[in-house]
Amino acid sequence: MADVTSELLYELMKRVHAEVADVKQGQRELKAEMNAMRGAMVSLHQDIHNLHSVLARHELRLDRIENRLELRELSEAQARFEPHP
């Protein structure tokens, strides 16, 4: 078996330390990417919420317009049966 010297152990520890530093750097990069994705998801959620709000307003306007058109159609139909002076 090879002699294990303190120099060999020191070199191995330096390599382990460098690899751990690389892993930590990769972890920091992944965290940054996840935070960016989280921000994009929040933004998309807000956009969808805004679209739902706009659609709800348009639906209300269409309902009012349809109600007014039905009233107009009813009054036009009724006018046919009323005598003209």
Secondary structure by P-SEA (a helix, b strand, c coil): cccccaaaaaaaaaaaaaaaaaaaaaaaaaaaaaaaaaaaaaaaaaaaaaaaaaaaaaaaaaaaaaaaaaaaaaaaaaaaacccc
